[in-house]
Amino acid sequence: MSQRDTMVHLFAGVCGGTVGAILICPLEVVQTRLQSSSVTLYISEVHLNTMAGASVNRIVSPGPLHCLKLILEKEGPRSLFRGLGPNLVGVAPSRAIYFAAYSNCKEKLNDVFDPDSTQVHMISAAMAGFTIVLAVINL
């Protein structure tokens, strides 16, 4: 694989990782809020079979759409991208290394196995993942 091809794969990985992180960030914010929040909604229900018709409170967890609506109303659209910077610092380089390692390994394994076979793709993906682990450990 030429140096130009490696650079193209590195650039494609950075672009793909960046776009993916940007698109997923609002969902991660909502997920984090739902996991860390102890917010519960109290819904009053009137039971007609009781003498006084007293209301009973029932605890309901807010759903993702309700949480998204509350974030947009109270904090604005920019708050959906909180934590994007640190996420990009980790995701963009790791995706770049993954793309380059995968394509490099795939090229070498095409000479060993049937070209573009399942084995080539699986081993290349495993080796690219292993390369990411090694790169992250050494940071």
C-alpha positions as a Markdown table, in Angstrom:
| # | Residue | x | y | z |
|---|---|---|---|---|
| 1 | Met | 0.0 | 0.0 | 0.0 |
| 2 | Ser | 1.4 | 3.4 | -1.0 |
| 3 | Gln | 1.9 | 6.3 | 1.4 |
| 4 | Arg | -0.8 | 8.2 | -0.5 |
| 5 | Asp | -3.3 | 5.3 | 0.1 |
| 6 | Thr | -2.5 | 5.3 | 3.8 |
| 7 | Met | -3.0 | 9.1 | 4.0 |
| 8 | Val | -6.3 | 8.7 | 2.2 |
| 9 | His | -7.5 | 6.1 | 4.7 |
| 10 | Leu | -6.3 | 8.2 | 7.7 |
| 11 | Phe | -8.2 | 11.2 | 6.4 |
| 12 | Ala | -11.3 | 9.1 | 5.7 |
| 13 | Gly | -11.1 | 7.7 | 9.3 |
| 14 | Val | -10.8 | 11.2 | 10.7 |
| 15 | Cys | -13.8 | 12.4 | 8.7 |
| 16 | Gly | -15.9 | 9.3 | 9.4 |
| 17 | Gly | -15.1 | 9.4 | 13.1 |
| 18 | Thr | -15.8 | 13.2 | 13.3 |
| 19 | Val | -19.2 | 13.0 | 11.5 |
| 20 | Gly | -20.2 | 9.9 | 13.5 |
| 21 | Ala | -19.4 | 11.6 | 16.8 |
| 22 | Ile | -21.2 | 14.8 | 15.9 |
| 23 | Leu | -24.4 | 12.9 | 14.8 |
| 24 | Ile | -24.4 | 10.6 | 17.9 |
| 25 | Cys | -23.5 | 13.3 | 20.5 |
| 26 | Pro | -27.2 | 14.5 | 21.1 |
| 27 | Leu | -28.2 | 10.9 | 21.7 |
| 28 | Glu | -25.4 | 10.4 | 24.2 |
| 29 | Val | -26.4 | 13.5 | 26.0 |
| 30 | Val | -29.9 | 12.3 | 26.4 |
| 31 | Gln | -28.7 | 8.8 | 27.4 |
| 32 | Thr | -26.4 | 10.3 | 30.0 |
| 33 | Arg | -29.2 | 12.5 | 31.4 |
| 34 | Leu | -31.5 | 9.6 | 31.6 |
| 35 | Gln | -28.9 | 7.4 | 33.4 |
| 36 | Ser | -27.7 | 10.0 | 35.8 |
| 37 | Ser | -31.0 | 11.8 | 36.6 |
| 38 | Ser | -33.2 | 11.0 | 39.5 |
| 39 | Val | -35.9 | 13.1 | 37.9 |
| 40 | Thr | -39.3 | 11.4 | 38.1 |
| 41 | Leu | -42.7 | 12.7 | 36.9 |
| 42 | Tyr | -45.7 | 12.5 | 39.2 |
| 43 | Ile | -48.9 | 11.8 | 37.4 |
| 44 | Ser | -52.1 | 12.2 | 39.3 |
| 45 | Glu | -54.7 | 9.5 | 38.8 |
| 46 | Val | -58.2 | 9.7 | 40.1 |
| 47 | His | -59.7 | 6.4 | 41.2 |
| 48 | Leu | -63.4 | 6.5 | 40.9 |
| 49 | Asn | -64.0 | 3.4 | 42.9 |
| 50 | Thr | -62.8 | 5.1 | 46.1 |
| 51 | Met | -65.1 | 7.0 | 48.4 |
| 52 | Ala | -63.5 | 10.4 | 48.3 |
| 53 | Gly | -62.1 | 10.1 | 44.7 |
| 54 | Ala | -58.7 | 10.7 | 46.1 |
| 55 | Ser | -55.8 | 11.0 | 43.7 |
| 56 | Val | -52.9 | 8.6 | 43.8 |
| 57 | Asn | -49.4 | 9.6 | 42.6 |
| 58 | Arg | -47.6 | 7.2 | 40.3 |
| 59 | Ile | -43.9 | 7.5 | 39.5 |
| 60 | Val | -43.1 | 7.5 | 35.8 |
| 61 | Ser | -39.6 | 7.7 | 34.3 |
| 62 | Pro | -39.3 | 10.3 | 31.6 |
| 63 | Gly | -38.6 | 8.8 | 28.1 |
| 64 | Pro | -35.9 | 9.8 | 25.7 |
| 65 | Leu | -38.2 | 12.1 | 23.7 |
| 66 | His | -39.4 | 13.8 | 26.8 |
| 67 | Cys | -35.9 | 14.3 | 28.0 |
| 68 | Leu | -34.8 | 15.7 | 24.7 |
| 69 | Lys | -37.7 | 18.1 | 24.8 |
| 70 | Leu | -36.8 | 19.3 | 28.3 |
| 71 | Ile | -33.2 | 19.8 | 27.3 |
| 72 | Leu | -34.1 | 21.8 | 24.2 |
| 73 | Glu | -36.6 | 24.0 | 26.2 |
| 74 | Lys | -34.5 | 24.7 | 29.2 |
| 75 | Glu | -30.9 | 24.7 | 27.9 |
| 76 | Gly | -31.2 | 25.2 | 24.1 |
| 77 | Pro | -29.9 | 23.2 | 21.2 |
| 78 | Arg | -26.2 | 23.9 | 22.0 |
| 79 | Ser | -26.5 | 21.8 | 25.1 |
| 80 | Leu | -27.1 | 18.7 | 23.0 |
| 81 | Phe | -23.4 | 18.9 | 22.0 |
| 82 | Arg | -21.8 | 19.1 | 25.4 |
| 83 | Gly | -18.8 | 16.9 | 25.7 |
| 84 | Leu | -18.3 | 16.8 | 21.9 |
| 85 | Gly | -14.7 | 18.2 | 22.1 |
| 86 | Pro | -13.2 | 15.5 | 24.3 |
| 87 | Asn | -15.1 | 12.9 | 22.3 |
| 88 | Leu | -13.6 | 14.1 | 19.0 |
| 89 | Val | -10.1 | 14.1 | 20.6 |
| 90 | Gly | -10.5 | 10.3 | 21.2 |
| 91 | Val | -12.8 | 9.2 | 18.3 |
| 92 | Ala | -11.2 | 10.9 | 15.3 |
| 93 | Pro | -7.7 | 9.6 | 15.7 |
| 94 | Ser | -8.8 | 6.1 | 16.7 |
| 95 | Arg | -11.0 | 5.9 | 13.6 |
| 96 | Ala | -8.2 | 7.1 | 11.5 |
| 97 | Ile | -5.8 | 4.5 | 12.8 |
| 98 | Tyr | -8.5 | 1.8 | 12.5 |
| 99 | Phe | -9.2 | 2.6 | 8.8 |
| 100 | Ala | -5.5 | 2.7 | 7.9 |
| 101 | Ala | -4.7 | -0.5 | 9.9 |
| 102 | Tyr | -7.7 | -2.3 | 8.4 |
| 103 | Ser | -6.9 | -1.5 | 4.8 |
| 104 | Asn | -3.2 | -2.3 | 5.3 |
| 105 | Cys | -3.9 | -5.6 | 6.9 |
| 106 | Lys | -6.5 | -6.5 | 4.3 |
| 107 | Glu | -4.1 | -5.8 | 1.5 |
| 108 | Lys | -1.5 | -8.1 | 3.0 |
| 109 | Leu | -4.0 | -10.9 | 3.8 |
| 110 | Asn | -5.4 | -10.9 | 0.3 |
| 111 | Asp | -2.1 | -12.5 | -0.7 |
| 112 | Val | -2.5 | -15.2 | 1.9 |
| 113 | Phe | -6.3 | -16.0 | 1.7 |
| 114 | Asp | -8.8 | -15.8 | -1.1 |
| 115 | Pro | -9.0 | -12.1 | -1.9 |
| 116 | Asp | -11.7 | -10.2 | -0.1 |
| 117 | Ser | -13.0 | -13.3 | 1.6 |
| 118 | Thr | -14.7 | -13.5 | 5.0 |
| 119 | Gln | -11.5 | -14.5 | 6.6 |
| 120 | Val | -9.6 | -11.5 | 5.2 |
| 121 | His | -12.2 | -9.1 | 6.5 |
| 122 | Met | -12.5 | -10.7 | 9.9 |
| 123 | Ile | -8.8 | -11.0 | 10.6 |
| 124 | Ser | -8.2 | -7.5 | 9.3 |
| 125 | Ala | -10.9 | -6.1 | 11.5 |
| 126 | Ala | -9.5 | -7.9 | 14.5 |
| 127 | Met | -6.0 | -6.7 | 13.8 |
| 128 | Ala | -7.2 | -3.1 | 13.3 |
| 129 | Gly | -9.0 | -3.3 | 16.7 |
| 130 | Phe | -5.9 | -4.7 | 18.3 |
| 131 | Thr | -3.9 | -1.9 | 16.8 |
| 132 | Ile | -6.3 | 0.6 | 18.4 |
| 133 | Val | -5.9 | -1.0 | 21.8 |
| 134 | Leu | -2.1 | -0.8 | 21.5 |
| 135 | Ala | -2.3 | 2.8 | 20.4 |
| 136 | Val | -4.6 | 3.8 | 23.2 |
| 137 | Ile | -2.5 | 2.0 | 25.9 |
| 138 | Asn | 0.6 | 3.9 | 24.8 |
| 139 | Leu | -1.0 | 7.3 | 25.0 |
